[in-house]
């Protein structure tokens, strides 16, 4: 498969899907719909965790939950990542 302009193509050239990231999806929700930022964040966090039945440990900032958190800039670009409680600053 190949990746070109946010799209995935099979080796035969058939469109196979999208390469949309989760933060890209949040940005699209906020920019192109009437969905609030808060709801877009829920759509990217707790709703998928519930669908995967892992909402008992992921999807919220709460005691006893795994600390996987993105720190976003004002423009919704990623500033840093907290992965399992460890801060990783992006360059």
PDB file of N, CA, C and O in Angstrom:
ATOM      1  N   UNK A   1       0.838  -1.185   0.000  1.00  0.00           N
ATOM      2  CA  UNK A   1       0.000   0.000   0.000  1.00  0.00           C
ATOM      3  C   UNK A   1       0.880   1.244   0.000  1.00  0.00           C
ATOM      4  O   UNK A   1       2.006   1.228   0.498  1.00  0.00           O
ATOM      5  N   UNK A   2       0.346   2.319  -0.567  1.00  0.00           N
ATOM      6  CA  UNK A   2       1.070   3.587  -0.590  1.00  0.00           C
ATOM      7  C   UNK A   2       0.216   4.670   0.060  1.00  0.00           C
ATOM      8  O   UNK A   2      -1.011   4.584   0.100  1.00  0.00           O
ATOM      9  N   UNK A   3       0.891   5.675   0.558  1.00  0.00           N
ATOM     10  CA  UNK A   3       0.244   6.810   1.219  1.00  0.00           C
ATOM     11  C   UNK A   3       0.511   8.057   0.386  1.00  0.00           C
ATOM     12  O   UNK A   3       1.659   8.382   0.082  1.00  0.00           O
ATOM     13  N   UNK A   4      -0.565   8.750   0.020  1.00  0.00           N
ATOM     14  CA  UNK A   4      -0.424   9.953  -0.802  1.00  0.00           C
ATOM     15  C   UNK A   4      -1.523  10.946  -0.454  1.00  0.00           C
ATOM     16  O   UNK A   4      -2.707  10.636  -0.594  1.00  0.00           O
ATOM     17  N   UNK A   5      -1.141  12.136  -0.001  1.00  0.00           N
ATOM     18  CA  UNK A   5      -2.094  13.205   0.313  1.00  0.00           C
ATOM     19  C   UNK A   5      -3.193  12.756   1.274  1.00  0.00           C
ATOM     20  O   UNK A   5      -4.365  13.076   1.077  1.00  0.00           O
ATOM     21  N   UNK A   6      -2.811  12.016   2.310  1.00  0.00           N
ATOM     22  CA  UNK A   6      -3.779  11.597   3.312  1.00  0.00           C
ATOM     23  C   UNK A   6      -4.640  10.419   2.907  1.00  0.00           C
ATOM     24  O   UNK A   6      -5.598  10.083   3.603  1.00  0.00           O
ATOM     25  N   UNK A   7      -4.316   9.790   1.796  1.00  0.00           N
ATOM     26  CA  UNK A   7      -5.083   8.640   1.317  1.00  0.00           C
ATOM     27  C   UNK A   7      -4.166   7.422   1.206  1.00  0.00           C
ATOM     28  O   UNK A   7      -2.965   7.556   0.975  1.00  0.00           O
ATOM     29  N   UNK A   8      -4.742   6.249   1.373  1.00  0.00           N
ATOM     30  CA  UNK A   8      -4.019   4.998   1.236  1.00  0.00           C
ATOM     31  C   UNK A   8      -4.519   4.300  -0.023  1.00  0.00           C
ATOM     32  O   UNK A   8      -5.724   4.166  -0.233  1.00  0.00           O
ATOM     33  N   UNK A   9      -3.576   3.855  -0.864  1.00  0.00           N
ATOM     34  CA  UNK A   9      -3.912   3.159  -2.097  1.00  0.00           C
ATOM     35  C   UNK A   9      -3.289   1.771  -2.104  1.00  0.00           C
ATOM     36  O   UNK A   9      -2.187   1.575  -1.591  1.00  0.00           O
ATOM     37  N   UNK A  10      -3.998   0.808  -2.686  1.00  0.00           N
ATOM     38  CA  UNK A  10      -3.431  -0.526  -2.866  1.00  0.00           C
ATOM     39  C   UNK A  10      -2.350  -0.454  -3.926  1.00  0.00           C
ATOM     40  O   UNK A  10      -2.221   0.558  -4.614  1.00  0.00           O
ATOM     41  N   UNK A  11      -1.568  -1.524  -4.064  1.00  0.00           N
ATOM     42  CA  UNK A  11      -0.513  -1.519  -5.085  1.00  0.00           C
ATOM     43  C   UNK A  11      -1.086  -1.429  -6.493  1.00  0.00           C
ATOM     44  O   UNK A  11      -0.387  -1.056  -7.435  1.00  0.00           O
ATOM     45  N   UNK A  12      -2.383  -1.779  -6.630  1.00  0.00           N
ATOM     46  CA  UNK A  12      -3.055  -1.656  -7.929  1.00  0.00           C
ATOM     47  C   UNK A  12      -3.563  -0.239  -8.189  1.00  0.00           C
ATOM     48  O   UNK A  12      -4.021   0.064  -9.291  1.00  0.00           O
ATOM     49  N   UNK A  13      -3.484   0.624  -7.184  1.00  0.00           N
ATOM     50  CA  UNK A  13      -3.924   2.002  -7.335  1.00  0.00           C
ATOM     51  C   UNK A  13      -5.338   2.281  -6.857  1.00  0.00           C
ATOM     52  O   UNK A  13      -5.844   3.391  -7.025  1.00  0.00           O
ATOM     53  N   UNK A  14      -5.987   1.271  -6.257  1.00  0.00           N
ATOM     54  CA  UNK A  14      -7.347   1.443  -5.750  1.00  0.00           C
ATOM     55  C   UNK A  14      -7.315   2.119  -4.387  1.00  0.00           C
ATOM     56  O   UNK A  14      -6.479   1.792  -3.544  1.00  0.00           O
ATOM     57  N   UNK A  15      -8.220   3.057  -4.173  1.00  0.00           N
ATOM     58  CA  UNK A  15      -8.312   3.718  -2.884  1.00  0.00           C
ATOM     59  C   UNK A  15      -8.633   2.680  -1.814  1.00  0.00           C
ATOM     60  O   UNK A  15      -9.613   1.944  -1.926  1.00  0.00           O
ATOM     61  N   UNK A  16      -7.803   2.628  -0.780  1.00  0.00           N
ATOM     62  CA  UNK A  16      -7.969   1.628   0.274  1.00  0.00           C
ATOM     63  C   UNK A  16      -8.421   2.236   1.597  1.00  0.00           C
ATOM     64  O   UNK A  16      -8.877   1.509   2.479  1.00  0.00           O
ATOM     65  N   UNK A  17      -8.305   3.537   1.753  1.00  0.00           N
ATOM     66  CA  UNK A  17      -8.723   4.152   3.007  1.00  0.00           C
ATOM     67  C   UNK A  17      -8.068   5.499   3.219  1.00  0.00           C
ATOM     68  O   UNK A  17      -7.469   6.078   2.312  1.00  0.00           O
ATOM     69  N   UNK A  18      -8.198   5.973   4.425  1.00  0.00           N
ATOM     70  CA  UNK A  18      -7.696   7.274   4.817  1.00  0.00           C
ATOM     71  C   UNK A  18      -6.561   7.120   5.814  1.00  0.00           C
ATOM     72  O   UNK A  18      -6.492   6.131   6.544  1.00  0.00           O
ATOM     73  N   UNK A  19      -5.684   8.090   5.840  1.00  0.00           N
ATOM     74  CA  UNK A  19      -4.599   8.120   6.810  1.00  0.00           C
ATOM     75  C   UNK A  19      -4.860   9.208   7.852  1.00  0.00           C
ATOM     76  O   UNK A  19      -3.923   9.789   8.399  1.00  0.00           O
ATOM     77  N   UNK A  20      -6.117   9.472   8.115  1.00  0.00           N
ATOM     78  CA  UNK A  20      -6.497  10.503   9.076  1.00  0.00           C
ATOM     79  C   UNK A  20      -6.068  10.100  10.483  1.00  0.00           C
ATOM     80  O   UNK A  20      -6.379   9.004  10.949  1.00  0.00           O
ATOM     81  N   UNK A  21      -5.357  10.994  11.146  1.00  0.00           N
ATOM     82  CA  UNK A  21      -4.959  10.749  12.531  1.00  0.00           C
ATOM     83  C   UNK A  21      -6.095  11.155  13.468  1.00  0.00           C
ATOM     84  O   UNK A  21      -7.028  11.846  13.059  1.00  0.00           O
ATOM     85  N   UNK A  22      -6.014  10.733  14.701  1.00  0.00           N
ATOM     86  CA  UNK A  22      -7.044  11.098  15.670  1.00  0.00           C
ATOM     87  C   UNK A  22      -7.051  12.601  15.914  1.00  0.00           C
ATOM     88  O   UNK A  22      -8.122  13.202  16.007  1.00  0.00           O
ATOM     89  N   UNK A  23      -5.868  13.225  16.021  1.00  0.00           N
ATOM     90  CA  UNK A  23      -5.848  14.675  16.232  1.00  0.00           C
ATOM     91  C   UNK A  23      -6.369  15.387  14.996  1.00  0.00           C
ATOM     92  O   UNK A  23      -6.992  16.443  15.110  1.00  0.00           O
ATOM     93  N   UNK A  24      -6.123  14.823  13.810  1.00  0.00           N
ATOM     94  CA  UNK A  24      -6.689  15.380  12.584  1.00  0.00           C
ATOM     95  C   UNK A  24      -8.199  15.301  12.584  1.00  0.00           C
ATOM     96  O   UNK A  24      -8.875  16.222  12.124  1.00  0.00           O
ATOM     97  N   UNK A  25      -8.729  14.205  13.097  1.00  0.00           N
ATOM     98  CA  UNK A  25     -10.182  14.054  13.185  1.00  0.00           C
ATOM     99  C   UNK A  25     -10.780  15.067  14.162  1.00  0.00           C
ATOM    100  O   UNK A  25     -11.836  15.639  13.896  1.00  0.00           O
ATOM    101  N   UNK A  26     -10.106  15.288  15.292  1.00  0.00           N
ATOM    102  CA  UNK A  26     -10.574  16.292  16.262  1.00  0.00           C
ATOM    103  C   UNK A  26     -10.582  17.668  15.609  1.00  0.00           C
ATOM    104  O   UNK A  26     -11.554  18.414  15.730  1.00  0.00           O
ATOM    105  N   UNK A  27      -9.494  18.001  14.916  1.00  0.00           N
ATOM    106  CA  UNK A  27      -9.412  19.305  14.236  1.00  0.00           C
ATOM    107  C   UNK A  27     -10.539  19.453  13.216  1.00  0.00           C
ATOM    108  O   UNK A  27     -11.174  20.505  13.142  1.00  0.00           O
ATOM    109  N   UNK A  28     -10.792  18.402  12.428  1.00  0.00           N
ATOM    110  CA  UNK A  28     -11.864  18.460  11.430  1.00  0.00           C
ATOM    111  C   UNK A  28     -13.228  18.658  12.081  1.00  0.00           C
ATOM    112  O   UNK A  28     -14.047  19.432  11.585  1.00  0.00           O
ATOM    113  N   UNK A  29     -13.474  17.967  13.182  1.00  0.00           N
ATOM    114  CA  UNK A  29     -14.757  18.114  13.884  1.00  0.00           C
ATOM    115  C   UNK A  29     -14.981  19.554  14.323  1.00  0.00           C
ATOM    116  O   UNK A  29     -16.066  20.110  14.153  1.00  0.00           O
ATOM    117  N   UNK A  30     -13.942  20.143  14.888  1.00  0.00           N
ATOM    118  CA  UNK A  30     -14.054  21.515  15.394  1.00  0.00           C
ATOM    119  C   UNK A  30     -14.163  22.517  14.242  1.00  0.00           C
ATOM    120  O   UNK A  30     -14.937  23.471  14.317  1.00  0.00           O
ATOM    121  N   UNK A  31     -13.387  22.299  13.177  1.00  0.00           N
ATOM    122  CA  UNK A  31     -13.335  23.254  12.071  1.00  0.00           C
ATOM    123  C   UNK A  31     -14.546  23.169  11.146  1.00  0.00           C
ATOM    124  O   UNK A  31     -15.057  24.199  10.706  1.00  0.00           O
ATOM    125  N   UNK A  32     -15.010  21.959  10.845  1.00  0.00           N
ATOM    126  CA  UNK A  32     -16.012  21.784   9.795  1.00  0.00           C
ATOM    127  C   UNK A  32     -17.415  21.424  10.278  1.00  0.00           C
ATOM    128  O   UNK A  32     -18.328  21.280   9.465  1.00  0.00           O
ATOM    129  N   UNK A  33     -17.598  21.276  11.588  1.00  0.00           N
ATOM    130  CA  UNK A  33     -18.923  20.936  12.105  1.00  0.00           C
ATOM    131  C   UNK A  33     -19.270  21.855  13.267  1.00  0.00           C
ATOM    132  O   UNK A  33     -18.489  22.732  13.637  1.00  0.00           O
ATOM    133  N   UNK A  34     -20.426  21.648  13.825  1.00  0.00           N
ATOM    134  CA  UNK A  34     -20.827  22.417  15.001  1.00  0.00           C
ATOM    135  C   UNK A  34     -20.500  21.672  16.292  1.00  0.00           C
ATOM    136  O   UNK A  34     -20.942  22.071  17.370  1.00  0.00           O
ATOM    137  N   UNK A  35     -19.727  20.588  16.187  1.00  0.00           N
ATOM    138  CA  UNK A  35     -19.319  19.829  17.373  1.00  0.00           C
ATOM    139  C   UNK A  35     -18.352  20.685  18.185  1.00  0.00           C
ATOM    140  O   UNK A  35     -17.412  21.262  17.639  1.00  0.00           O
ATOM    141  N   UNK A  36     -18.589  20.763  19.483  1.00  0.00           N
ATOM    142  CA  UNK A  36     -17.710  21.547  20.352  1.00  0.00           C
ATOM    143  C   UNK A  36     -16.366  20.834  20.526  1.00  0.00           C
ATOM    144  O   UNK A  36     -16.253  19.626  20.320  1.00  0.00           O
ATOM    145  N   UNK A  37     -15.359  21.610  20.909  1.00  0.00           N
ATOM    146  CA  UNK A  37     -14.041  21.030  21.181  1.00  0.00           C
ATOM    147  C   UNK A  37     -14.153  19.961  22.266  1.00  0.00           C
ATOM    148  O   UNK A  37     -13.560  18.887  22.155  1.00  0.00           O
ATOM    149  N   UNK A  38     -14.908  20.260  23.300  1.00  0.00           N
ATOM    150  CA  UNK A  38     -15.072  19.313  24.408  1.00  0.00           C
ATOM    151  C   UNK A  38     -15.674  17.984  23.922  1.00  0.00           C
ATOM    152  O   UNK A  38     -15.216  16.914  24.324  1.00  0.00           O
ATOM    153  N   UNK A  39     -16.688  18.050  23.068  1.00  0.00           N
ATOM    154  CA  UNK A  39     -17.299  16.828  22.540  1.00  0.00           C
ATOM    155  C   UNK A  39     -16.341  16.105  21.596  1.00  0.00           C
ATOM    156  O   UNK A  39     -16.280  14.875  21.598  1.00  0.00           O
ATOM    157  N   UNK A  40     -15.594  16.855  20.792  1.00  0.00           N
ATOM    158  CA  UNK A  40     -14.618  16.235  19.890  1.00  0.00           C
ATOM    159  C   UNK A  40     -13.563  15.471  20.689  1.00  0.00           C
ATOM    160  O   UNK A  40     -13.131  14.393  20.278  1.00  0.00           O
ATOM    161  N   UNK A  41     -13.151  16.021  21.819  1.00  0.00           N
ATOM    162  CA  UNK A  41     -12.182  15.331  22.684  1.00  0.00           C
ATOM    163  C   UNK A  41     -12.804  14.061  23.266  1.00  0.00           C
ATOM    164  O   UNK A  41     -12.145  13.023  23.328  1.00  0.00           O
ATOM    165  N   UNK A  42     -14.053  14.135  23.687  1.00  0.00           N
ATOM    166  CA  UNK A  42     -14.730  12.912  24.182  1.00  0.00           C
ATOM    167  C   UNK A  42     -14.811  11.860  23.080  1.00  0.00           C
ATOM    168  O   UNK A  42     -14.643  10.668  23.337  1.00  0.00           O
ATOM    169  N   UNK A  43     -15.071  12.309  21.850  1.00  0.00           N
ATOM    170  CA  UNK A  43     -15.162  11.387  20.720  1.00  0.00           C
ATOM    171  C   UNK A  43     -13.824  10.695  20.452  1.00  0.00           C
ATOM    172  O   UNK A  43     -13.793   9.593  19.904  1.00  0.00           O
ATOM    173  N   UNK A  44     -12.725  11.338  20.836  1.00  0.00           N
ATOM    174  CA  UNK A  44     -11.391  10.782  20.613  1.00  0.00           C
ATOM    175  C   UNK A  44     -10.849  10.019  21.817  1.00  0.00           C
ATOM    176  O   UNK A  44      -9.804   9.375  21.723  1.00  0.00           O
ATOM    177  N   UNK A  45     -11.546  10.085  22.940  1.00  0.00           N
ATOM    178  CA  UNK A  45     -11.000   9.494  24.170  1.00  0.00           C
ATOM    179  C   UNK A  45     -11.949   8.470  24.794  1.00  0.00           C
ATOM    180  O   UNK A  45     -11.760   7.264  24.637  1.00  0.00           O
ATOM    181  N   UNK A  46     -12.949   8.948  25.485  1.00  0.00           N
ATOM    182  CA  UNK A  46     -13.784   8.032  26.264  1.00  0.00           C
ATOM    183  C   UNK A  46     -14.679   7.163  25.387  1.00  0.00           C
ATOM    184  O   UNK A  46     -14.908   6.000  25.716  1.00  0.00           O
ATOM    185  N   UNK A  47     -15.190   7.700  24.277  1.00  0.00           N
ATOM    186  CA  UNK A  47     -16.073   6.879  23.435  1.00  0.00           C
ATOM    187  C   UNK A  47     -15.341   5.680  22.832  1.00  0.00           C
ATOM    188  O   UNK A  47     -15.867   4.568  22.886  1.00  0.00           O
ATOM    189  N   UNK A  48     -14.136   5.863  22.255  1.00  0.00           N
ATOM    190  CA  UNK A  48     -13.413   4.676  21.770  1.00  0.00           C
ATOM    191  C   UNK A  48     -13.052   3.710  22.902  1.00  0.00           C
ATOM    192  O   UNK A  48     -13.116   2.494  22.724  1.00  0.00           O
ATOM    193  N   UNK A  49     -12.672   4.250  24.068  1.00  0.00           N
ATOM    194  CA  UNK A  49     -12.344   3.379  25.202  1.00  0.00           C
ATOM    195  C   UNK A  49     -13.560   2.540  25.610  1.00  0.00           C
ATOM    196  O   UNK A  49     -13.431   1.354  25.916  1.00  0.00           O
ATOM    197  N   UNK A  50     -14.734   3.163  25.611  1.00  0.00           N
ATOM    198  CA  UNK A  50     -15.959   2.417  25.920  1.00  0.00           C
ATOM    199  C   UNK A  50     -16.234   1.346  24.868  1.00  0.00           C
ATOM    200  O   UNK A  50     -16.601   0.221  25.207  1.00  0.00           O
ATOM    201  N   UNK A  51     -16.059   1.692  23.595  1.00  0.00           N
ATOM    202  CA  UNK A  51     -16.316   0.740  22.510  1.00  0.00           C
ATOM    203  C   UNK A  51     -15.389  -0.474  22.615  1.00  0.00           C
ATOM    204  O   UNK A  51     -15.774  -1.588  22.259  1.00  0.00           O
ATOM    205  N   UNK A  52     -14.163  -0.249  23.108  1.00  0.00           N
ATOM    206  CA  UNK A  52     -13.193  -1.337  23.262  1.00  0.00           C
ATOM    207  C   UNK A  52     -13.251  -1.993  24.637  1.00  0.00           C
ATOM    208  O   UNK A  52     -12.467  -2.894  24.933  1.00  0.00           O
ATOM    209  N   UNK A  53     -14.183  -1.540  25.475  1.00  0.00           N
ATOM    210  CA  UNK A  53     -14.352  -2.069  26.834  1.00  0.00           C
ATOM    211  C   UNK A  53     -13.093  -1.909  27.687  1.00  0.00           C
ATOM    212  O   UNK A  53     -12.762  -2.775  28.496  1.00  0.00           O
ATOM    213  N   UNK A  54     -12.398  -0.783  27.491  1.00  0.00           N
ATOM    214  CA  UNK A  54     -11.218  -0.483  28.303  1.00  0.00           C
ATOM    215  C   UNK A  54     -11.380   0.857  29.031  1.00  0.00           C
ATOM    216  O   UNK A  54     -10.405   1.462  29.478  1.00  0.00           O
ATOM    217  N   UNK A  55     -12.635   1.300  29.137  1.00  0.00           N
ATOM    218  CA  UNK A  55     -12.909   2.582  29.776  1.00  0.00           C
ATOM    219  C   UNK A  55     -12.742   2.529  31.290  1.00  0.00           C
ATOM    220  O   UNK A  55     -12.927   3.541  31.965  1.00  0.00           O
ATOM    221  N   UNK A  56     -12.400   1.379  31.824  1.00  0.00           N
ATOM    222  CA  UNK A  56     -12.102   1.264  33.254  1.00  0.00           C
ATOM    223  C   UNK A  56     -10.662   1.701  33.557  1.00  0.00           C
ATOM    224  O   UNK A  56     -10.299   1.893  34.718  1.00  0.00           O
ATOM    225  N   UNK A  57      -9.834   1.860  32.491  1.00  0.00           N
ATOM    226  CA  UNK A  57      -8.437   2.247  32.720  1.00  0.00           C
ATOM    227  C   UNK A  57      -7.912   3.282  31.728  1.00  0.00           C
ATOM    228  O   UNK A  57      -6.836   3.842  31.942  1.00  0.00           O
ATOM    229  N   UNK A  58      -8.641   3.548  30.656  1.00  0.00           N
ATOM    230  CA  UNK A  58      -8.217   4.527  29.649  1.00  0.00           C
ATOM    231  C   UNK A  58      -9.397   5.411  29.248  1.00  0.00           C
ATOM    232  O   UNK A  58     -10.557   5.017  29.376  1.00  0.00           O
ATOM    233  N   UNK A  59      -9.083   6.603  28.765  1.00  0.00           N
ATOM    234  CA  UNK A  59     -10.115   7.481  28.232  1.00  0.00           C
ATOM    235  C   UNK A  59     -10.495   8.634  29.129  1.00  0.00           C
ATOM    236  O   UNK A  59     -11.278   9.496  28.730  1.00  0.00           O
ATOM    237  N   UNK A  60      -9.954   8.665  30.339  1.00  0.00           N
ATOM    238  CA  UNK A  60     -10.246   9.750  31.280  1.00  0.00           C
ATOM    239  C   UNK A  60      -8.979  10.134  32.023  1.00  0.00           C
ATOM    240  O   UNK A  60      -8.037   9.349  32.128  1.00  0.00           O
ATOM    241  N   UNK A  61      -8.976  11.349  32.532  1.00  0.00           N
ATOM    242  CA  UNK A  61      -7.932  11.772  33.463  1.00  0.00           C
ATOM    243  C   UNK A  61      -8.545  11.602  34.846  1.00  0.00           C
ATOM    244  O   UNK A  61      -9.352  12.414  35.297  1.00  0.00           O
ATOM    245  N   UNK A  62      -8.142  10.538  35.494  1.00  0.00           N
ATOM    246  CA  UNK A  62      -8.782  10.155  36.748  1.00  0.00           C
ATOM    247  C   UNK A  62      -7.814   9.239  37.508  1.00  0.00           C
ATOM    248  O   UNK A  62      -7.050   8.505  36.882  1.00  0.00           O
ATOM    249  N   UNK A  63      -7.835   9.270  38.850  1.00  0.00           N
ATOM    250  CA  UNK A  63      -6.979   8.345  39.603  1.00  0.00           C
ATOM    251  C   UNK A  63      -7.215   6.898  39.167  1.00  0.00           C
ATOM    252  O   UNK A  63      -8.341   6.494  38.880  1.00  0.00           O
ATOM    253  N   UNK A  64      -6.139   6.141  39.126  1.00  0.00           N
ATOM    254  CA  UNK A  64      -6.136   4.727  38.752  1.00  0.00           C
ATOM    255  C   UNK A  64      -6.238   4.501  37.245  1.00  0.00           C
ATOM    256  O   UNK A  64      -6.245   3.352  36.803  1.00  0.00           O
ATOM    257  N   UNK A  65      -6.317   5.550  36.455  1.00  0.00           N
ATOM    258  CA  UNK A  65      -6.342   5.422  35.000  1.00  0.00           C
ATOM    259  C   UNK A  65      -4.920   5.591  34.469  1.00  0.00           C
ATOM    260  O   UNK A  65      -4.109   6.289  35.078  1.00  0.00           O
ATOM    261  N   UNK A  66      -4.617   4.957  33.341  1.00  0.00           N
ATOM    262  CA  UNK A  66      -3.307   5.080  32.717  1.00  0.00           C
ATOM    263  C   UNK A  66      -3.176   6.503  32.176  1.00  0.00           C
ATOM    264  O   UNK A  66      -4.055   6.981  31.459  1.00  0.00           O
ATOM    265  N   UNK A  67      -2.087   7.172  32.516  1.00  0.00           N
ATOM    266  CA  UNK A  67      -1.887   8.576  32.134  1.00  0.00           C
ATOM    267  C   UNK A  67      -1.290   8.670  30.733  1.00  0.00           C
ATOM    268  O   UNK A  67      -0.083   8.849  30.575  1.00  0.00           O
ATOM    269  N   UNK A  68      -2.141   8.548  29.722  1.00  0.00           N
ATOM    270  CA  UNK A  68      -1.766   8.795  28.332  1.00  0.00           C
ATOM    271  C   UNK A  68      -2.484  10.067  27.914  1.00  0.00           C
ATOM    272  O   UNK A  68      -3.697  10.063  27.700  1.00  0.00           O
ATOM    273  N   UNK A  69      -1.734  11.154  27.798  1.00  0.00           N
ATOM    274  CA  UNK A  69      -2.335  12.471  27.604  1.00  0.00           C
ATOM    275  C   UNK A  69      -1.541  13.250  26.560  1.00  0.00           C
ATOM    276  O   UNK A  69      -0.310  13.219  26.566  1.00  0.00           O
ATOM    277  N   UNK A  70      -2.235  13.945  25.669  1.00  0.00           N
ATOM    278  CA  UNK A  70      -1.596  14.872  24.746  1.00  0.00           C
ATOM    279  C   UNK A  70      -1.734  16.281  25.299  1.00  0.00           C
ATOM    280  O   UNK A  70      -2.808  16.671  25.757  1.00  0.00           O
ATOM    281  N   UNK A  71      -0.663  17.033  25.257  1.00  0.00           N
ATOM    282  CA  UNK A  71      -0.704  18.452  25.599  1.00  0.00           C
ATOM    283  C   UNK A  71      -0.726  19.189  24.261  1.00  0.00           C
ATOM    284  O   UNK A  71       0.212  19.092  23.470  1.00  0.00           O
ATOM    285  N   UNK A  72      -1.809  19.927  24.021  1.00  0.00           N
ATOM    286  CA  UNK A  72      -1.992  20.596  22.737  1.00  0.00           C
ATOM    287  C   UNK A  72      -1.683  22.082  22.829  1.00  0.00           C
ATOM    288  O   UNK A  72      -1.868  22.703  23.876  1.00  0.00           O
ATOM    289  N   UNK A  73      -1.212  22.643  21.724  1.00  0.00           N
ATOM    290  CA  UNK A  73      -1.045  24.084  21.603  1.00  0.00           C
ATOM    291  C   UNK A  73      -2.387  24.701  21.229  1.00  0.00           C
ATOM    292  O   UNK A  73      -3.354  23.985  20.970  1.00  0.00           O
ATOM    293  N   UNK A  74      -2.444  26.008  21.201  1.00  0.00           N
ATOM    294  CA  UNK A  74      -3.672  26.736  20.871  1.00  0.00           C
ATOM    295  C   UNK A  74      -4.236  26.334  19.511  1.00  0.00           C
ATOM    296  O   UNK A  74      -5.452  26.305  19.326  1.00  0.00           O
ATOM    297  N   UNK A  75      -3.348  26.019  18.551  1.00  0.00           N
ATOM    298  CA  UNK A  75      -3.788  25.632  17.206  1.00  0.00           C
ATOM    299  C   UNK A  75      -4.078  24.135  17.089  1.00  0.00           C
ATOM    300  O   UNK A  75      -4.263  23.621  15.986  1.00  0.00           O
ATOM    301  N   UNK A  76      -4.116  23.447  18.207  1.00  0.00           N
ATOM    302  CA  UNK A  76      -4.376  22.011  18.316  1.00  0.00           C
ATOM    303  C   UNK A  76      -3.234  21.143  17.784  1.00  0.00           C
ATOM    304  O   UNK A  76      -3.425  19.952  17.540  1.00  0.00           O
ATOM    305  N   UNK A  77      -2.057  21.730  17.605  1.00  0.00           N
ATOM    306  CA  UNK A  77      -0.883  20.909  17.295  1.00  0.00           C
ATOM    307  C   UNK A  77      -0.379  20.307  18.610  1.00  0.00           C
ATOM    308  O   UNK A  77      -0.619  20.856  19.686  1.00  0.00           O
ATOM    309  N   UNK A  78       0.309  19.193  18.513  1.00  0.00           N
ATOM    310  CA  UNK A  78       0.763  18.483  19.714  1.00  0.00           C
ATOM    311  C   UNK A  78       2.048  19.120  20.231  1.00  0.00           C
ATOM    312  O   UNK A  78       3.031  19.232  19.499  1.00  0.00           O
ATOM    313  N   UNK A  79       2.036  19.536  21.492  1.00  0.00           N
ATOM    314  CA  UNK A  79       3.198  20.120  22.158  1.00  0.00           C
ATOM    315  C   UNK A  79       4.033  19.031  22.809  1.00  0.00           C
ATOM    316  O   UNK A  79       5.249  18.971  22.627  1.00  0.00           O
ATOM    317  N   UNK A  80       3.369  18.174  23.568  1.00  0.00           N
ATOM    318  CA  UNK A  80       4.066  17.096  24.252  1.00  0.00           C
ATOM    319  C   UNK A  80       3.092  15.966  24.548  1.00  0.00           C
ATOM    320  O   UNK A  80       1.877  16.105  24.408  1.00  0.00           O
ATOM    321  N   UNK A  81       3.665  14.850  24.960  1.00  0.00           N
ATOM    322  CA  UNK A  81       2.900  13.638  25.199  1.00  0.00           C
ATOM    323  C   UNK A  81       3.236  13.119  26.585  1.00  0.00           C
ATOM    324  O   UNK A  81       4.400  13.107  26.988  1.00  0.00           O
ATOM    325  N   UNK A  82       2.226  12.696  27.304  1.00  0.00           N
ATOM    326  CA  UNK A  82       2.440  11.965  28.550  1.00  0.00           C
ATOM    327  C   UNK A  82       2.012  10.533  28.251  1.00  0.00           C
ATOM    328  O   UNK A  82       0.836  10.264  28.009  1.00  0.00           O
ATOM    329  N   UNK A  83       2.972   9.623  28.270  1.00  0.00           N
ATOM    330  CA  UNK A  83       2.708   8.213  27.974  1.00  0.00           C
ATOM    331  C   UNK A  83       2.995   7.387  29.218  1.00  0.00           C
ATOM    332  O   UNK A  83       4.134   7.284  29.673  1.00  0.00           O
ATOM    333  N   UNK A  84       1.935   6.805  29.753  1.00  0.00           N
ATOM    334  CA  UNK A  84       2.031   6.023  30.989  1.00  0.00           C
ATOM    335  C   UNK A  84       2.712   6.821  32.093  1.00  0.00           C
ATOM    336  O   UNK A  84       3.512   6.292  32.865  1.00  0.00           O
ATOM    337  N   UNK A  85       2.372   8.113  32.148  1.00  0.00           N
ATOM    338  CA  UNK A  85       2.863   8.986  33.203  1.00  0.00           C
ATOM    339  C   UNK A  85       4.201   9.651  32.931  1.00  0.00           C
ATOM    340  O   UNK A  85       4.646  10.460  33.745  1.00  0.00           O
ATOM    341  N   UNK A  86       4.863   9.344  31.815  1.00  0.00           N
ATOM    342  CA  UNK A  86       6.157   9.925  31.491  1.00  0.00           C
ATOM    343  C   UNK A  86       5.984  11.009  30.427  1.00  0.00           C
ATOM    344  O   UNK A  86       5.392  10.769  29.374  1.00  0.00           O
ATOM    345  N   UNK A  87       6.507  12.207  30.711  1.00  0.00           N
ATOM    346  CA  UNK A  87       6.382  13.336  29.786  1.00  0.00           C
ATOM    347  C   UNK A  87       7.440  13.220  28.699  1.00  0.00           C
ATOM    348  O   UNK A  87       8.622  13.013  28.976  1.00  0.00           O
ATOM    349  N   UNK A  88       6.988  13.358  27.445  1.00  0.00           N
ATOM    350  CA  UNK A  88       7.885  13.342  26.299  1.00  0.00           C
ATOM    351  C   UNK A  88       7.624  14.611  25.495  1.00  0.00           C
ATOM    352  O   UNK A  88       6.588  14.728  24.840  1.00  0.00           O
ATOM    353  N   UNK A  89       8.537  15.542  25.541  1.00  0.00           N
ATOM    354  CA  UNK A  89       8.417  16.803  24.809  1.00  0.00           C
ATOM    355  C   UNK A  89       8.733  16.555  23.350  1.00  0.00           C
ATOM    356  O   UNK A  89       9.761  15.954  23.038  1.00  0.00           O
ATOM    357  N   UNK A  90       7.874  17.002  22.448  1.00  0.00           N
ATOM    358  CA  UNK A  90       8.121  16.877  21.019  1.00  0.00           C
ATOM    359  C   UNK A  90       9.016  18.013  20.558  1.00  0.00           C
ATOM    360  O   UNK A  90       8.922  19.129  21.070  1.00  0.00           O
ATOM    361  N   UNK A  91       9.867  17.742  19.611  1.00  0.00           N
ATOM    362  CA  UNK A  91      10.796  18.773  19.110  1.00  0.00           C
ATOM    363  C   UNK A  91      10.163  19.494  17.948  1.00  0.00           C
ATOM    364  O   UNK A  91      10.773  20.399  17.378  1.00  0.00           O
TER     365      UNK A  91
END
